[in-house]
Amino acid sequence: MSASRFERAVTRSAARAGAPVAVERHTATGWHSATFSGDRHELVVSAAPGAPLDRWTDGLAALDLGIPGQLLADLRVATRERSGDRVTLHLEGLTVACEVSAPGCGAAYAPG
């Protein structure tokens, strides 16, 4: 999967929640099990603190990023650090490749 698609999906989601984030760093590592394949993501983002950011991060576990051909299996805040007027979030995520026609696989995708 293109790491940039994951980044764009995360930043779109945060912006829709009223909590725009800036990507500082992103690494994606492929993984495979006996039945699935996908990517583990480590994403570092920064944002202004506040209620919209808190609501967005509180809802990460139920988030649907809508990435075509990918199912978001997990997304969570690993660490949160505040420095002055910025918050730095270390996010960990897991995406799983799936058939685009499968229910819930990239269903909420909106180009942009």
C-alpha positions in Angstrom: 0.0 0.0 0.0 1.1 3.5 -0.7 2.2 5.1 2.6 1.1 8.5 1.2 -2.5 7.2 0.8 -2.5 6.3 4.5 -1.1 9.7 5.4 -3.6 11.5 3.3 -6.5 9.5 4.8 -5.3 10.2 8.4 -4.9 13.9 7.7 -8.3 14.1 5.9 -10.0 12.4 8.9 -8.4 14.8 11.4 -9.3 17.8 9.3 -12.9 16.7 9.0 -12.9 16.4 12.8 -11.7 20.0 13.1 -8.3 19.0 14.3 -5.8 19.4 11.4 -2.6 17.6 11.8 0.8 17.9 10.2 2.7 14.7 9.4 6.2 14.8 10.8 7.3 11.2 10.0 5.7 8.0 8.7 7.1 4.5 8.3 5.2 1.6 6.9 6.4 -2.0 7.2 4.8 -4.8 5.3 3.6 -7.8 7.3 2.0 -11.2 6.5 0.2 -13.9 8.3 -1.0 -17.2 7.0 -4.2 -15.6 5.7 -3.6 -11.8 5.6 -1.1 -9.2 4.4 -0.9 -5.6 5.1 1.2 -2.8 6.6 2.2 -1.7 10.1 2.3 2.1 10.3 4.1 4.4 12.7 3.0 7.9 12.1 4.2 11.0 14.0 1.9 14.0 13.7 1.6 17.4 15.3 -1.4 19.5 16.0 -2.8 22.3 18.1 -4.2 21.0 21.4 -7.9 21.3 22.1 -11.2 19.5 22.3 -11.4 18.7 18.6 -8.1 16.9 18.7 -9.1 15.1 21.9 -12.4 13.9 20.3 -10.6 12.7 17.1 -8.0 10.8 19.1 -10.7 9.3 21.4 -12.4 7.9 18.3 -9.4 6.4 16.5 -10.3 2.8 17.4 -13.6 3.1 15.5 -12.3 5.1 12.6 -12.9 4.1 9.0 -10.2 5.8 6.8 -11.9 4.6 3.6 -8.7 3.5 1.8 -9.5 1.5 -1.3 -8.4 -2.1 -1.0 -7.4 -1.6 2.7 -9.2 -2.2 5.9 -8.0 -0.3 8.9 -7.6 -3.0 11.5 -6.1 -0.8 14.3 -5.1 2.8 14.9 -4.1 4.1 18.3 -2.1 6.8 20.0 1.1 5.2 21.3 2.4 8.4 23.0 1.2 12.0 23.3 3.6 14.8 24.1 2.8 18.5 24.6 5.3 21.2 24.1 4.0 24.8 24.2 1.2 25.3 21.8 1.7 21.9 19.9 0.9 18.3 20.6 2.9 15.6 19.1 1.2 12.2 18.6 2.9 9.0 17.9 0.2 6.8 16.1 0.5 3.1 15.5 -1.8 1.6 12.9 -2.4 -1.7 11.0 -3.9 -1.9 7.6 -5.0 -5.2 5.9 -5.3 -5.7 2.2 -8.8 -6.8 1.2 -11.0 -7.0 -1.9 -12.4 -3.6 -2.8 -15.8 -5.3 -3.2 -15.8 -6.7 0.3 -18.2 -5.0 2.8 -16.4 -2.3 4.7 -13.3 -2.3 2.6 -12.5 1.3 1.8 -16.3 2.0 1.7 -15.9 5.6 3.0 -13.2 6.6 0.5 -13.6 10.0 -0.9 -10.8 11.2 -3.3 -8.9 14.2 -2.3 
